[in-house]
Amino acid sequence: MTCTCWRWRGRRRAQPQGHPDAILAAPDRERLLDWLQSRPPLVRETLGGEDTLMTHAGLLPQWSPELATTLAAEVEAVLRGERGGAFLERMYGNAPDQWRDDLDGIDRLRAIVNVLTRMRFIDAQGRLDFAAKEGLDSAPAGFEPWFRFPRGDDVRLIFGHWAALQGETPGSRVNACALDTGCVWGGSLTALDLASGERTSVPSRRR
């Protein structure tokens, strides 16, 4: 939902199947979009003794939870500030496709957003592939799902974004939990009890 808000505010139409029509047609649409735009791109909590971090797409293995939290806060500050509209108009793009600490300006912000909201397959240097969007067998040569690269911590990573995974992370080398089970495509809507780790899925009404 937040990503759709960003597309709309950035004057880029979302995919037709992803339109939250009730929001975009609502008389208080701008207030609702303001609220969505103010949502943080990353949430970190300690739940049941576990360091838990949630983003839309996942976490780059080269980023510690502390660095990721700091970088997400940079994007959040811009989205909530006076430059939010101008940033959204320039946010979408595939370059740069790899994080570097010396990035600045729009390149820095776009790289952070792309990791947190668009990442699926990466290579060993953390370079993102933006073309492959299907299952694990669609990985380009030299690329793997981001969760198959080891981390130096055991942070629990909760993400959505990748409906083709159907809530599974086979071969994962990190503590990852996939929640997108393709509700908008006719699959299920899946929720996670953060305290107990129990999942609940409800079939979509869409065929």
N, C-alpha and C positions, 0 to 999 in steps of 0.2 A: 504493500500500500504506500509506504513512504517513497519507494522508488518511483511509483506511478505519479505521485505528487510532484517529485522532482522533474519528471519528464514534462508534465503539464505546465509547471511554472517556467521550465526552460524552453517553452514553445516547441516541444517535440511531442508528437502524439504517441501515446503508448500503443502496444499491440491491441487490436480490437477485442481479443478475448480477455484482456486484462483490465479493461476499463471498469473502474468502480462507478458505474453510471449514476447510482443513487447519490453519490457525493458530488459528482461533477454537475449534476442537474439541480442540486439543492439550492434553495434561495440563500442559505448561509454558506455557500460553497467556499467563499474566500476565508471565512473564519475556520472552517474545517481544514482547508489546505494550509492555513497558517499553523494550525495545531500539528498537522502531519510534518510540515517542514521543520518544526521545532523538536521533533523526536531525535534522540541521540543515535548516531550510526553505530555505536557500540555500547553495550551494557556489561558491567563486571560486578559480580556479587560473590560473596562467600556463602555457599548453601550446603548444609549438611557436612560442613568441614571441608568442602571442595571449592577450590578457586574456579569459578564458573564465568565464562566470557561468551557473550552472544553477539553475533553480527549477522548480516544478511547472507553473506557468501562464505565466510570462513576467516582464517587467520594465516597470513604468510608465515612460513616456518622460520624465516629470518627475523621476524618481529617477536620480541618478548611481550608479555601482557602489558607491562608498564609502558613500553614504547608504543604499542598499539593504542593504548588508552590515551596517551598524549597526542598522537597523530589524529585520532578520531575527534578529540576535543578541538583541534585546529579547524577541522571541517565544520563541526557543530557551531563554533563561534562565528564563522563566516556566514553560514546559513541563517543564523539568528540575527545577524547584524545588518547594517545598511547596504553591504555589498552582496547580500544574498541573491537578489534577482540577477545582477550582473554575472555572478558566478554560475548560476544555473544555466544561463544562456551559453556559457563556454565550457561547461563541465563535461559534456559528452565527447569522447574521442578515445582512440586506442594508443595514443602516444602521450607520455612515454609508457612502454609496456613492461618496465622494470623499475623497481624502487631503488633510489640512491639517496643517501643522506644529504647530498648537496643540492637536491632539487629545490627550487623555490617558485614562488608565484603560482600561476595557474597549473603549471606542470606538476608541482608538488601536490596541490590539492586534488587534481585529477587522478594522480597515481594512487593516492590514499583511497579515494572513492572507488576506483576500479578494483583495488584489492578487497575492500570491504563489501562491495555490492555485485561484482561481476566475475570474480575469480572462480575458475573451475580447474583447468589444467595449467600446470607450471613446469618449468624445467628446473634443474638443480641449482641454477643461479637465481631463481625466483622470477624469471621472465614469464609473463602471462600470455596465454593463447586466448584470443577472443572469438575464434571461428567455431571451434568444436563445442557443441551444446547438448549432445545426446549422451548416451551411456558411456561406460568406461572403455568400451572397445572403440570409441571414436577418438581416442587420444592421438594427437599428432606424434610423429617420430621424435623421440627425445623428451617427451612430456609425460607427466603422471598427474593424477589427482593430487591436489595440494595436501590432502590428509595422509598420503603415503610417504611423505617426507618427515623424518623424525624431528622432534623438538627436544630442547634441553630442560623441559618442565613437564608436569602432568596436568596442566590446566585443562578443565573440561570445556570443550568448544562446541557450542550449539549454533547451528546454521540452518538456513533454508535454501532457497534459490535454485537448487538443482533437482528438479522434479524427476528427471530420468533415473536418479538413484533409488527412488521409491523408499526413502528412509533408511537405506543401507549404506555402509561404508566399508565394503570388502577390502581386505588388505591394509586397513588403516594402521598406521604406526603412531597415532596420537589418540588421545581421549576425545573422540569426536562423536557428535550426535546429530544426524540429519533429520530434519522435520518436514521437509517439503515432500509430500506424497501425491502431488498433482491434483489437488481438489478442483482447480479451475479447468483442468483437462478431462475431468470425469473420474478422477481417482478418489482419494480420501483426504479429509482434513485431519491432521494429526496434532495432538497437544502433548506436552510433556509436563508431568508433575516434577518440578525442580527439586523438591525435597526428597521424594521417594524414588525418583527415576522412572516411575511408571508412565507408559505411553497409553494414550487413548486415541482411537481413530474412528471417524464417522464417515460413511460413504457420501460422496458428492451426489447432489440431485441432478447434476448435468451428466448426460450420456456422452 
